[in-house]
């Protein structure tokens, strides 16, 4: 894998949105200015909007809340959470490593280079502003049962969490999308690595639009997308991620025990809200 240590350190220095001088960056990074300029290009490749001042000072167009792997795992017993700076796709990352995974293991990333939705469609994934996560689960059910219900089940779980965060007008569009004000806010992608009549290796991916940095409002309307920033809601990325992972792990255990009963309860809860 590519080593992103230096560009990520640069992101961390700029992440609070304050202006950073050339001198400050070279002292903190302990590399020359030409090398910093090279790594700035990497940040731009990640679609991070950077403002370059006349005196070679730099500033992010908007601050970034980076995810902290150690803090997340400390709050979430019951599985491992891997936080990557950059990945092609969080789903694909887990699909390629199922031999080493346990149920409940999660991959999340700051930026997806090739995030995907249903039917192979592209999932727009700006750096450090939305949530992208995938969970591995060894499901003790056959292939047909798993694929029929899991996407809508997880959609309902996440929709209920967003409701509990005070976001109204949330609806689940069967079978795998979450809509806000009749525009797409989040999507679920369930993929299967291997299956027989007793067990299925499942990857459940979720993408939630918190702030679609780098996209104009016109393009969002054209794509029929929406983010929480548009309605004036700014949720803590770390906190929301922890809540969602915890809820998914607990819900999948219930799902295995009684799929129809658990799904019905979730649907009724969503209807009440």
N, C-alpha and C positions, 0 to 999 in steps of 0.2 A: 504493500500500500504506500501511497505517496505521503511523505512527512509534511504535515501542515503546521508544524510547531511555530515557525517564525511568522508566517502570515497571521496565524491566530493570536500570537502575542501582540502583533500590530493592531488587530481588531480590538483586543482587550484594552489597549492604551487609548484607543479612540472611542470606545463603546459608550462612554458617558455623554458624548455629544459636545464636549468642550473642545476649544481650539488647542491643538498641540503644535508647538514650534519645532522647527527642524532640529535645533539643539536638543530639546527634550527627547525627541524620538531617537536620535542617534545615541544619546547617553543611556537611555533605558534599554534600547535594543542591542547596544554594543556592536553595531555594525556601521559601515560607512553609508553616506547618504545615497550613493548610487544603488546600493543593495536595497535600501528602503524603497527607493523609486521602483525597483523591480517587483518588490512584494506588493506595492500599491497597485500594480497592474493585476496581480492575482486577485486582490480585493475587488477590483473593477470587473474582473471575469466572473466573480461571484455575484455580480449585480448589486454590489454595495455602493450607494451613492455617496461620493466623497467630494467635498468642496476644497479646492486648492486656492489658498489666498495668494495675494501678490508677493508677499515676503516668504513664500514657501511654507507657510503654516497650513496645517490640514485640519479638517473638521468633518465629521459625518453629518449628512443632511438631517438625520434623526438618530437619537440614541438607540442602542441595542442592548437588550437584556439577554446575556449569554446563559446557556444552561450549564449547570455544574454537576458533573456525574457523581462525585463523591456525596454531595448534599442530597441528591435525588435518591441514591441507593440507601443512604442513612435513614431516610424517611419511609422507605418501601421495602420491608422484609418480604420474603416469599418469591424472590426471583431477581435476576440481574438486569440492570438497565445500562446499556451501552450508549454513550453520547458521542457522536461523530461530528467533526466540523463540516465535512463535505462527504457526500456519498452519491452514487448514481441513483439509487432507490433504496429506501429502508426495507421495503419488502424483499427486494432482490438480495440485499445483504444477508438477511436471515435465511432466505431460500437456499443460498449457497453454503450455509453453515449449519444445517439442521442436525447433523451428526453430533455437534457439540452443544446443542441447546436443550434446555428443560422447559416444561410448560410454564408460561409466565415471563420468560425472558423477553426483553424489549430492546429494540434499536430505535433511537431517535437521532435527528441530525439538525444542524443549523441550516444546511442548504442541500437540496437535492438537485443534481445535474440532469437527471432523467426521471423525475417523479412521474408516476403514471396513475391513471384512473381506470375506470371500467372500459373494457374493449380496447385497451392499449392507448387511450387518449392521454395527452400530456397533462400533468398536474403542475401548475405554476408554483414554484417554490422559492420565493425570495429569501435571502439570508437573514436568519435571526429575528424574523418577525411573525411568522405563523408557527403552527405546531405540525410536525410530521413524525408519526410514530408507527411502529409495526411490532406486533406481539406474536410470538410462537406459542402454539398450543397443540399438544398431542391429545386429540379428541377421541374418546372411547365410543365413537358412533361411526356408522358407515358414511360413505361419501355423499350419498343423496340427501340424507337428513341434514348433514352439516352445511352443505351449500344452499339448501332451501331456506334455512332460517337464520344463519349466523349474521349475515350482512344487515338484515333488518333489526335483529336483536341488538347488535352493537350500536347501530344508528339510534335506536331508542334509548339505550343507556347514555350515550353522549348527549342526545337532545335533552334528556332529563337533567343532566348535570348543568347544561347551559341554562335551563330554566331556573335551576336552583341558584345560579349566579345572577339572577335578576333579569335575564333576557327573555322578553315575551315574544309572541308571534313566531315561535319555533315550531316547525312542522317536519315530519319525516316523509320524504317522498320515496315510496316503495321502489326498489328494495334497499337502496344503499346511499341515499343522499339526505342531507339535512338542509332545510330551506329557512331563510329568514326574510320576511316581507316579500315572499314569492321569488326570491333569488337564492342561488346556491351558496351556502355558507361552509359546508363540510361534506366530505365524501368518505365512504368506507370501501375498501377493496379486500376481498377475501380470496386467497389463493391456496391451492392444495399441492403439497410436494409429493405425497404418496398416500395411498389409501387401500384398505381392504374392507371386508364387511364388519370388522371389529374396531379398527382404529384408522384415524386420519391425521396426517401432519398438516396443520393449518397455520397460515400466516395471515393475520388480520391487520391491515393497514388503515390508518386514519389520517386525514389531512383537514385542518381547521383553519379558516382564514381569520386571523386576528388583525393583521394590518398588511394589505397587499402593496407593500412598498415598491415603487417603480412602475406602477400601472396607473394610467390616467382614469379619472372617473368615467369618461366616455367609453373607454375600453372595458371597464368593469360592467357597465350597462350593456354593452354590445355582447359580452360573453354571458350575461345574466348572472354574474358573480356579485357577492357582497362580502364585506368584512365587518368585524365588530367596531373598528375605528370609525367607520362611516356613520354609525349610529351613536357615536360618542362614548363607547364602552372600551376601556383599556384594562384588560385582565392581566394578572401576573402570569407570565408564561410558565415559570417554575411551579407555582401553586396549582395551576390548571392541569399541567402535565401529571403531577403527582396524584391529583384527584382522579383523573381519567384512568391512569394505569391501575390504581388501587381498585376502582370500580369495575374495570374490565376483568381483572383477576378473580374477584369475588363472584362476579356475574357468570363467568364461564364455568366455575365450579357448580353453581346452581343450574346452569344450562345443561351440563352433563347429567345431573341427577334427574331433572324433569324438564325437558325442553318446552313442551306445550304449556305447562303451568307457569313456568318462569316467564315465557314470552307474553302470555296473556296478562300477567300481573304488570309487566313493563308497559304494555299498551294501554292498560287502564290508567296507570299513573300518568302517562303522557296526556291522555284525554282529559283527566281531571284538571291538569294545569292549563 
